[in-house]
């Protein structure tokens, strides 16, 4: 049994997908771009602001599912320039206290809306 997770506090899907889906005790989020203004869909400017916005959007979806960053067991980060790894890594780490989840970070040729970063995760509740 699964249920769709949706919140107005995170960007609406820009394609045929949902913000997140809960399956049993697991929450799967769709990738979150660094959209700063959910009402306009405008991206934040620069890698630092986009990374913060991406993490904030991810946090809002987790919150709607009854979870938070501490529930994340696996995250995947997509960047268009692996040269931004250090910056993204530092910002990403600031959203956690204690143990970090498993994670991958890969460089991709391009992201929707010409974004610089996109982050998705799997979280466990209860």
Backbone bond lengths (Angstrom), bond angles and torsions (degrees), N, CA, C in turn:
res aa  C-N    CA-C-N  psi(-1)  N-CA   C-N-CA  omega(-1)  CA-C   N-CA-C  phi
1 X - - - 1.444 - - 1.529 109.12 -
2 X 1.317 116.55 133.37 1.453 119.99 179.80 1.526 109.88 -133.20
3 X 1.325 114.44 160.55 1.461 119.42 177.47 1.521 109.33 -138.98
4 X 1.315 115.56 148.34 1.458 122.00 179.78 1.521 109.08 -82.62
5 X 1.315 114.95 139.66 1.465 121.33 176.89 1.523 107.07 -107.91
6 X 1.336 114.96 128.61 1.462 119.93 179.46 1.523 109.73 -143.85
7 X 1.315 115.52 139.33 1.459 121.53 174.40 1.518 109.26 -142.32
8 X 1.311 115.80 143.86 1.464 121.56 175.49 1.530 111.00 -75.73
9 X 1.331 117.17 -9.42 1.464 121.44 -176.98 1.528 112.91 -86.53
10 X 1.329 116.42 -2.00 1.460 121.85 176.27 1.529 107.12 -125.64
11 X 1.333 117.16 158.94 1.459 119.77 -178.24 1.528 112.49 -58.89
12 X 1.326 115.18 141.51 1.465 120.44 175.05 1.526 108.35 -68.42
13 X 1.303 115.85 153.74 1.461 120.66 177.51 1.527 109.42 -61.05
14 X 1.319 117.24 139.73 1.459 121.36 178.29 1.530 110.72 -104.38
15 X 1.314 115.84 20.52 1.458 121.52 179.82 1.516 109.38 -163.17
16 X 1.327 116.39 -167.92 1.467 120.92 -177.80 1.529 112.58 -81.30
17 X 1.315 116.23 68.39 1.459 121.99 178.59 1.518 108.98 -154.83
18 X 1.315 116.71 172.46 1.462 122.55 179.36 1.529 108.90 -113.20
19 X 1.330 116.85 163.66 1.463 120.41 178.12 1.520 110.90 -64.10
20 X 1.310 116.47 -38.39 1.455 120.50 179.78 1.515 110.87 -165.22
21 X 1.314 113.98 166.35 1.461 120.66 178.59 1.521 107.93 -144.02
22 X 1.330 115.05 133.48 1.456 120.60 175.60 1.521 108.40 -100.97
23 X 1.326 114.95 130.28 1.459 122.37 176.63 1.522 106.16 -128.13
24 X 1.324 116.52 107.73 1.461 120.03 -175.60 1.513 109.51 61.06
25 X 1.323 116.39 -124.76 1.466 120.30 -179.78 1.529 112.84 -93.61
26 X 1.331 116.95 4.96 1.464 120.51 -178.29 1.522 111.71 -104.33
27 X 1.327 115.60 142.81 1.459 122.70 175.05 1.523 107.12 -118.58
28 X 1.314 116.04 126.75 1.459 122.80 177.63 1.528 107.47 -112.01
29 X 1.312 117.29 121.83 1.460 119.15 177.85 1.517 110.16 -100.73
30 X 1.310 115.94 151.01 1.455 120.56 169.01 1.519 107.09 -76.78
31 X 1.307 116.62 160.65 1.452 120.68 179.15 1.517 111.21 -61.99
32 X 1.314 115.62 138.35 1.461 121.38 -179.69 1.519 110.44 -111.53
33 X 1.323 114.69 120.68 1.453 120.92 175.21 1.521 108.79 -77.25
34 X 1.297 115.88 170.71 1.463 121.16 178.74 1.517 112.41 -83.25
35 X 1.317 116.46 52.77 1.463 121.59 179.08 1.520 108.48 -77.98
36 X 1.320 114.79 120.09 1.451 121.52 -175.40 1.519 112.31 -85.68
37 X 1.319 117.13 -36.31 1.459 122.26 -176.80 1.519 108.80 -117.67
38 X 1.329 117.01 104.08 1.470 120.23 -176.11 1.520 111.98 -67.21
39 X 1.329 118.55 -22.36 1.464 120.10 -179.39 1.530 112.00 -75.97
40 X 1.341 116.84 -30.07 1.468 119.92 -179.39 1.524 112.90 -106.79
41 X 1.328 117.01 -18.32 1.461 120.88 -176.94 1.519 113.28 76.79
42 X 1.340 116.14 14.54 1.460 120.10 -178.85 1.525 111.45 -76.76
43 X 1.330 114.89 135.74 1.460 121.01 176.15 1.516 110.71 -73.20
44 X 1.314 115.48 148.87 1.459 121.04 169.81 1.525 107.19 -67.51
45 X 1.316 117.32 163.02 1.464 121.37 -177.79 1.529 109.61 -99.65
46 X 1.322 116.14 123.31 1.461 121.83 175.76 1.516 113.39 91.69
47 X 1.310 115.85 158.48 1.468 122.12 -175.41 1.522 112.41 -63.70
48 X 1.327 118.76 -39.49 1.469 120.58 -179.09 1.526 110.66 -64.23
49 X 1.326 116.97 -51.34 1.465 121.00 -178.69 1.524 111.27 -64.63
50 X 1.328 117.73 -37.92 1.465 120.08 179.13 1.528 111.25 -67.64
51 X 1.325 117.25 -37.71 1.462 119.65 178.73 1.526 110.56 -65.52
52 X 1.325 117.14 -44.95 1.472 120.14 176.69 1.533 110.57 -60.33
53 X 1.335 117.19 -44.83 1.466 120.68 -179.10 1.525 110.98 -64.37
54 X 1.324 117.07 -40.24 1.463 121.07 178.35 1.527 110.36 -61.58
55 X 1.329 117.04 -45.82 1.467 121.05 179.14 1.528 111.32 -65.81
56 X 1.332 117.44 -38.43 1.460 121.12 178.15 1.529 109.89 -63.38
57 X 1.330 116.90 -45.41 1.462 120.88 179.16 1.525 111.13 -62.47
58 X 1.313 116.35 -41.76 1.457 121.47 176.29 1.524 109.91 -60.07
59 X 1.329 116.86 -43.98 1.463 122.34 179.15 1.514 112.75 -60.95
60 X 1.325 117.25 -37.64 1.471 120.82 179.16 1.529 111.27 -66.95
61 X 1.308 116.95 -37.99 1.468 120.57 177.99 1.525 109.42 -68.39
62 X 1.324 116.54 -43.82 1.463 119.69 177.29 1.523 110.55 -59.94
63 X 1.328 116.95 -43.38 1.460 121.75 179.28 1.531 110.75 -59.49
64 X 1.327 116.62 -41.70 1.468 120.76 178.99 1.528 111.54 -63.88
65 X 1.331 115.90 -23.80 1.471 121.09 178.89 1.522 111.84 -92.48
66 X 1.344 117.03 -1.09 1.463 120.01 -178.29 1.513 112.80 84.80
67 X 1.326 116.57 25.73 1.463 121.46 -177.51 1.530 109.58 -129.47
68 X 1.322 115.73 179.54 1.457 121.79 173.10 1.530 107.93 -150.00
69 X 1.322 116.11 -173.52 1.472 120.20 -175.93 1.528 112.28 -57.93
70 X 1.325 117.84 -30.73 1.468 120.33 -177.99 1.525 112.09 -68.36
71 X 1.329 117.62 -15.36 1.460 121.87 179.28 1.529 113.11 -87.15
72 X 1.337 116.80 -9.91 1.465 120.21 -177.96 1.527 109.92 -67.86
73 X 1.337 115.84 128.48 1.460 120.59 176.90 1.524 111.71 -106.77
74 X 1.344 116.92 -21.74 1.472 121.10 179.79 1.516 108.90 -152.71
75 X 1.298 116.76 131.15 1.462 122.30 176.18 1.522 109.11 -125.87
76 X 1.322 114.94 149.21 1.455 121.20 173.85 1.520 107.39 -127.75
77 X 1.321 115.50 129.10 1.460 122.27 179.60 1.522 108.18 -115.12
78 X 1.320 114.97 130.97 1.460 121.93 176.46 1.525 107.39 -113.32
79 X 1.325 117.51 127.49 1.464 121.95 177.46 1.523 108.85 -127.26
80 X 1.316 115.96 150.60 1.466 119.21 178.21 1.527 111.66 -87.59
81 X 1.330 116.82 -11.42 1.459 121.27 178.77 1.527 108.71 -143.09
82 X 1.318 116.59 108.55 1.459 120.46 -178.75 1.533 111.55 -63.84
83 X 1.316 116.87 -13.32 1.453 120.97 173.28 1.526 111.89 -64.55
84 X 1.337 116.97 -17.93 1.466 122.21 177.09 1.528 112.37 -86.91
85 X 1.324 117.22 1.73 1.465 121.42 -175.14 1.523 112.75 -52.71
86 X 1.313 117.60 -47.78 1.469 121.04 -177.42 1.522 112.03 -61.13
87 X 1.311 116.84 -44.65 1.469 121.64 179.30 1.518 110.83 -63.98
88 X 1.313 116.27 -48.96 1.466 121.20 179.83 1.525 109.94 -61.49
89 X 1.312 116.77 -43.29 1.460 122.25 -178.79 1.528 111.41 -59.65
90 X 1.322 116.43 -45.16 1.466 121.25 -178.78 1.540 110.82 -64.21
91 X 1.305 116.74 -44.55 1.469 120.76 179.95 1.519 110.32 -67.18
92 X 1.328 117.42 -47.11 1.462 122.61 178.37 1.532 110.32 -54.49
93 X 1.313 117.13 -47.53 1.468 121.94 -177.89 1.520 111.92 -60.57
94 X 1.327 117.59 -31.18 1.467 121.08 -177.42 1.531 113.29 -67.21
95 X 1.311 117.73 -12.96 1.469 121.34 179.88 1.526 112.81 -90.35
96 X 1.318 116.93 1.21 1.457 121.30 -178.21 1.522 111.07 -123.31
97 X 1.325 114.74 147.83 1.463 119.71 170.47 1.518 105.36 -130.11
98 X 1.296 116.33 139.36 1.463 118.74 -176.78 1.509 110.79 84.10
99 X 1.314 115.85 -134.17 1.465 121.53 -175.12 1.525 112.15 -75.91
100 X 1.323 114.79 143.00 1.464 121.08 175.76 1.526 109.21 -94.40
101 X 1.328 116.93 154.51 1.460 119.70 174.64 1.534 110.57 -79.28
102 X 1.316 115.77 169.75 1.458 119.87 169.54 1.531 106.45 -66.12
103 X 1.342 116.80 153.84 1.460 118.15 -175.82 1.509 111.99 -157.97
104 X 1.329 114.83 149.96 1.461 122.43 169.91 1.513 107.46 -125.34
105 X 1.327 116.23 150.10 1.456 121.44 174.11 1.519 107.07 -137.28
106 X 1.322 116.13 121.46 1.463 120.21 -177.41 1.524 110.90 -129.23
107 X 1.316 114.56 148.80 1.455 119.95 174.45 1.520 108.37 -89.52
108 X 1.320 115.67 135.73 1.461 121.86 178.56 1.528 108.96 -121.63
109 X 1.313 116.44 160.38 1.460 120.76 -178.85 1.516 112.20 -67.78
110 X 1.324 116.50 -37.49 1.466 120.51 -178.40 1.520 109.24 -162.73
111 X 1.340 114.94 159.25 1.463 122.22 175.95 1.520 108.61 -127.22
112 X 1.337 118.05 158.87 1.469 120.19 177.85 1.530 111.08 -55.13
113 X 1.308 115.98 147.68 1.471 124.01 177.85 1.534 112.54 61.77
114 X 1.334 116.98 17.79 1.469 122.60 -177.67 1.531 111.61 60.39
115 X 1.330 116.05 31.14 1.463 121.43 177.68 1.518 110.26 -65.75
116 X 1.329 115.45 159.30 1.460 122.06 179.42 1.519 112.79 -97.11
117 X 1.356 116.65 -21.95 1.458 121.44 -176.67 1.524 109.64 -149.57
118 X 1.316 115.87 148.66 1.462 123.06 174.06 1.530 106.95 -144.10
119 X 1.333 116.35 136.63 1.468 120.45 -176.99 1.524 109.05 -130.39
120 X 1.331 115.81 134.98 1.475 121.97 175.20 1.520 108.12 -130.88
121 X 1.337 115.75 163.30 1.465 117.12 179.77 1.513 112.04 -153.19
122 X 1.318 112.70 168.24 1.464 123.71 169.73 1.525 105.42 -122.06
123 X 1.313 116.10 129.10 1.461 120.69 179.75 1.526 109.69 -123.67
124 X 1.324 115.89 155.87 1.458 121.11 177.73 1.529 108.81 -118.66
125 X 1.309 114.46 131.02 1.457 120.73 179.54 1.522 108.58 -112.35
126 X 1.333 114.48 132.44 1.470 119.35 176.07 1.460 112.05 66.67
